[in-house]
Amino acid sequence: NALLVPLALQLAANVLANRRISLAMAQAVRYAQAFLVTCHPFLLAYALLFFLIPAARYFFSKKCNEQRAARNRLRQDAARLLLSPASCPSLQERLRFARRMAAQHPALPSTSELTAGSRPAYQTQTENPKEEVTLFMAADQAR
């Protein structure tokens, strides 16, 4: 450590003594400073986007997941209604009618035949589950 200090001082003295080297170093420092000043807005924009894009995706995904959860709750409610039709007399009547039709027309395809095809066995009139429930209730009241 005691040997390095005199060597560093000697090197600094030599650099300062040589005017051409010190001017070149000063010019290199100015170029580096100009480069950094020029790049600063771009680097700042990159840093902001680095944090803003994931934050925006987080809130967008959160909103989509909440909507998906609401649709799933509607589907679960409809499934519960189908599993316990005693709570809805019109549903009981519709299920009886479907069983009667299945018994009268044995040529109708079974559930496994319907699901094996390329077309869906059941298709909704709309893509919105709330509208489907509204249509179901309106048809029920019309009866």
CNS distance restraints for C-alpha pairs under 8 A (distance, minus, plus):
assign (resid   1 and name CA) (resid   5 and name CA) 6.80 0.50 0.50
assign (resid   2 and name CA) (resid   6 and name CA) 7.48 0.50 0.50
assign (resid   3 and name CA) (resid   7 and name CA) 6.74 0.50 0.50
assign (resid   4 and name CA) (resid   8 and name CA) 6.12 0.50 0.50
assign (resid   5 and name CA) (resid   9 and name CA) 6.23 0.50 0.50
assign (resid   6 and name CA) (resid  10 and name CA) 6.07 0.50 0.50
assign (resid   7 and name CA) (resid  11 and name CA) 6.17 0.50 0.50
assign (resid   8 and name CA) (resid  12 and name CA) 6.15 0.50 0.50
assign (resid   9 and name CA) (resid  13 and name CA) 6.14 0.50 0.50
assign (resid  10 and name CA) (resid  14 and name CA) 6.21 0.50 0.50
assign (resid  11 and name CA) (resid  15 and name CA) 6.22 0.50 0.50
assign (resid  12 and name CA) (resid  16 and name CA) 6.13 0.50 0.50
assign (resid  13 and name CA) (resid  17 and name CA) 5.96 0.50 0.50
assign (resid  14 and name CA) (resid  18 and name CA) 6.25 0.50 0.50
assign (resid  15 and name CA) (resid  19 and name CA) 7.51 0.50 0.50
assign (resid  15 and name CA) (resid  21 and name CA) 6.48 0.50 0.50
assign (resid  15 and name CA) (resid  22 and name CA) 6.31 0.50 0.50
assign (resid  16 and name CA) (resid  21 and name CA) 7.89 0.50 0.50
assign (resid  16 and name CA) (resid  22 and name CA) 6.17 0.50 0.50
assign (resid  18 and name CA) (resid  22 and name CA) 6.61 0.50 0.50
assign (resid  19 and name CA) (resid  23 and name CA) 6.16 0.50 0.50
assign (resid  20 and name CA) (resid  24 and name CA) 6.28 0.50 0.50
assign (resid  21 and name CA) (resid  25 and name CA) 6.16 0.50 0.50
assign (resid  22 and name CA) (resid  26 and name CA) 6.13 0.50 0.50
assign (resid  23 and name CA) (resid  27 and name CA) 6.12 0.50 0.50
assign (resid  24 and name CA) (resid  28 and name CA) 6.14 0.50 0.50
assign (resid  25 and name CA) (resid  29 and name CA) 6.19 0.50 0.50
assign (resid  26 and name CA) (resid  30 and name CA) 6.27 0.50 0.50
assign (resid  27 and name CA) (resid  31 and name CA) 6.25 0.50 0.50
assign (resid  28 and name CA) (resid  32 and name CA) 6.16 0.50 0.50
assign (resid  29 and name CA) (resid  33 and name CA) 6.08 0.50 0.50
assign (resid  30 and name CA) (resid  34 and name CA) 6.08 0.50 0.50
assign (resid  31 and name CA) (resid  35 and name CA) 6.07 0.50 0.50
assign (resid  32 and name CA) (resid  36 and name CA) 6.20 0.50 0.50
assign (resid  33 and name CA) (resid  37 and name CA) 6.14 0.50 0.50
assign (resid  34 and name CA) (resid  38 and name CA) 6.10 0.50 0.50
assign (resid  35 and name CA) (resid  39 and name CA) 6.12 0.50 0.50
assign (resid  36 and name CA) (resid  40 and name CA) 5.86 0.50 0.50
assign (resid  37 and name CA) (resid  41 and name CA) 8.00 0.50 0.50
assign (resid  39 and name CA) (resid  43 and name CA) 6.12 0.50 0.50
assign (resid  40 and name CA) (resid  44 and name CA) 5.99 0.50 0.50
assign (resid  41 and name CA) (resid  45 and name CA) 6.13 0.50 0.50
assign (resid  42 and name CA) (resid  46 and name CA) 6.15 0.50 0.50
assign (resid  43 and name CA) (resid  47 and name CA) 6.14 0.50 0.50
assign (resid  44 and name CA) (resid  48 and name CA) 6.22 0.50 0.50
assign (resid  45 and name CA) (resid  49 and name CA) 6.13 0.50 0.50
assign (resid  46 and name CA) (resid  50 and name CA) 5.95 0.50 0.50
assign (resid  47 and name CA) (resid  51 and name CA) 6.71 0.50 0.50
assign (resid  48 and name CA) (resid  52 and name CA) 5.98 0.50 0.50
assign (resid  49 and name CA) (resid  53 and name CA) 5.65 0.50 0.50
assign (resid  50 and name CA) (resid  54 and name CA) 7.32 0.50 0.50
assign (resid  51 and name CA) (resid  55 and name CA) 6.39 0.50 0.50
assign (resid  52 and name CA) (resid  56 and name CA) 6.06 0.50 0.50
assign (resid  53 and name CA) (resid  57 and name CA) 6.18 0.50 0.50
assign (resid  54 and name CA) (resid  58 and name CA) 6.06 0.50 0.50
assign (resid  55 and name CA) (resid  59 and name CA) 6.51 0.50 0.50
assign (resid  56 and name CA) (resid  60 and name CA) 6.15 0.50 0.50
assign (resid  57 and name CA) (resid  61 and name CA) 5.90 0.50 0.50
assign (resid  58 and name CA) (resid  62 and name CA) 6.06 0.50 0.50
assign (resid  59 and name CA) (resid  63 and name CA) 6.24 0.50 0.50
assign (resid  60 and name CA) (resid  64 and name CA) 6.27 0.50 0.50
assign (resid  61 and name CA) (resid  65 and name CA) 5.98 0.50 0.50
assign (resid  62 and name CA) (resid  66 and name CA) 6.21 0.50 0.50
assign (resid  63 and name CA) (resid  67 and name CA) 6.36 0.50 0.50
assign (resid  64 and name CA) (resid  68 and name CA) 6.15 0.50 0.50
assign (resid  65 and name CA) (resid  69 and name CA) 6.05 0.50 0.50
assign (resid  66 and name CA) (resid  70 and name CA) 6.25 0.50 0.50
assign (resid  67 and name CA) (resid  71 and name CA) 6.34 0.50 0.50
assign (resid  68 and name CA) (resid  72 and name CA) 6.16 0.50 0.50
assign (resid  69 and name CA) (resid  73 and name CA) 6.15 0.50 0.50
assign (resid  70 and name CA) (resid  74 and name CA) 6.40 0.50 0.50
assign (resid  71 and name CA) (resid  75 and name CA) 6.30 0.50 0.50
assign (resid  71 and name CA) (resid 129 and name CA) 6.70 0.50 0.50
assign (resid  72 and name CA) (resid  76 and name CA) 6.08 0.50 0.50
assign (resid  73 and name CA) (resid  77 and name CA) 6.13 0.50 0.50
assign (resid  74 and name CA) (resid  78 and name CA) 6.24 0.50 0.50
assign (resid  74 and name CA) (resid 129 and name CA) 7.06 0.50 0.50
assign (resid  74 and name CA) (resid 130 and name CA) 7.82 0.50 0.50
assign (resid  75 and name CA) (resid  79 and name CA) 6.10 0.50 0.50
assign (resid  75 and name CA) (resid 129 and name CA) 7.80 0.50 0.50
assign (resid  76 and name CA) (resid  80 and name CA) 6.09 0.50 0.50
assign (resid  77 and name CA) (resid  81 and name CA) 6.19 0.50 0.50
assign (resid  78 and name CA) (resid  82 and name CA) 6.30 0.50 0.50
assign (resid  79 and name CA) (resid  83 and name CA) 6.16 0.50 0.50
assign (resid  80 and name CA) (resid  84 and name CA) 6.14 0.50 0.50
assign (resid  81 and name CA) (resid  85 and name CA) 5.69 0.50 0.50
assign (resid  81 and name CA) (resid  87 and name CA) 7.37 0.50 0.50
assign (resid  81 and name CA) (resid  88 and name CA) 7.63 0.50 0.50
assign (resid  82 and name CA) (resid  91 and name CA) 7.85 0.50 0.50
assign (resid  85 and name CA) (resid  89 and name CA) 7.22 0.50 0.50
assign (resid  85 and name CA) (resid  91 and name CA) 6.02 0.50 0.50
assign (resid  85 and name CA) (resid  92 and name CA) 5.58 0.50 0.50
assign (resid  86 and name CA) (resid  92 and name CA) 6.71 0.50 0.50
assign (resid  88 and name CA) (resid  92 and name CA) 6.50 0.50 0.50
assign (resid  89 and name CA) (resid  93 and name CA) 6.31 0.50 0.50
assign (resid  90 and name CA) (resid  94 and name CA) 6.24 0.50 0.50
assign (resid  90 and name CA) (resid 140 and name CA) 6.78 0.50 0.50
assign (resid  91 and name CA) (resid  95 and name CA) 6.11 0.50 0.50
assign (resid  92 and name CA) (resid  96 and name CA) 6.19 0.50 0.50
assign (resid  93 and name CA) (resid  97 and name CA) 6.18 0.50 0.50
assign (resid  94 and name CA) (resid  98 and name CA) 6.16 0.50 0.50
assign (resid  95 and name CA) (resid  99 and name CA) 6.19 0.50 0.50
assign (resid  96 and name CA) (resid 100 and name CA) 6.15 0.50 0.50
assign (resid  97 and name CA) (resid 101 and name CA) 6.17 0.50 0.50
assign (resid  98 and name CA) (resid 102 and name CA) 6.13 0.50 0.50
assign (resid  99 and name CA) (resid 103 and name CA) 6.19 0.50 0.50
assign (resid 100 and name CA) (resid 104 and name CA) 6.15 0.50 0.50
assign (resid 101 and name CA) (resid 105 and name CA) 5.97 0.50 0.50
assign (resid 102 and name CA) (resid 106 and name CA) 6.15 0.50 0.50
assign (resid 102 and name CA) (resid 108 and name CA) 7.12 0.50 0.50
assign (resid 109 and name CA) (resid 113 and name CA) 5.80 0.50 0.50
assign (resid 109 and name CA) (resid 114 and name CA) 6.43 0.50 0.50
assign (resid 110 and name CA) (resid 114 and name CA) 6.32 0.50 0.50
assign (resid 111 and name CA) (resid 115 and name CA) 6.22 0.50 0.50
assign (resid 111 and name CA) (resid 121 and name CA) 7.95 0.50 0.50
assign (resid 112 and name CA) (resid 116 and name CA) 6.03 0.50 0.50
assign (resid 113 and name CA) (resid 117 and name CA) 6.72 0.50 0.50
assign (resid 114 and name CA) (resid 119 and name CA) 7.92 0.50 0.50
assign (resid 114 and name CA) (resid 120 and name CA) 7.36 0.50 0.50
assign (resid 114 and name CA) (resid 121 and name CA) 5.37 0.50 0.50
assign (resid 115 and name CA) (resid 119 and name CA) 7.86 0.50 0.50
assign (resid 115 and name CA) (resid 120 and name CA) 6.70 0.50 0.50
assign (resid 115 and name CA) (resid 121 and name CA) 5.96 0.50 0.50
assign (resid 124 and name CA) (resid 132 and name CA) 7.28 0.50 0.50
assign (resid 125 and name CA) (resid 132 and name CA) 7.20 0.50 0.50
assign (resid 126 and name CA) (resid 131 and name CA) 6.88 0.50 0.50
assign (resid 126 and name CA) (resid 132 and name CA) 6.57 0.50 0.50
assign (resid 128 and name CA) (resid 132 and name CA) 6.48 0.50 0.50
assign (resid 129 and name CA) (resid 133 and name CA) 6.28 0.50 0.50
assign (resid 130 and name CA) (resid 134 and name CA) 6.23 0.50 0.50
assign (resid 131 and name CA) (resid 135 and name CA) 6.06 0.50 0.50
assign (resid 132 and name CA) (resid 136 and name CA) 6.07 0.50 0.50
assign (resid 133 and name CA) (resid 137 and name CA) 6.13 0.50 0.50
assign (resid 134 and name CA) (resid 138 and name CA) 6.09 0.50 0.50
assign (resid 135 and name CA) (resid 139 and name CA) 6.09 0.50 0.50
assign (resid 136 and name CA) (resid 140 and name CA) 6.12 0.50 0.50
assign (resid 137 and name CA) (resid 141 and name CA) 6.16 0.50 0.50
assign (resid 138 and name CA) (resid 142 and name CA) 6.12 0.50 0.50
assign (resid 139 and name CA) (resid 143 and name CA) 6.56 0.50 0.50
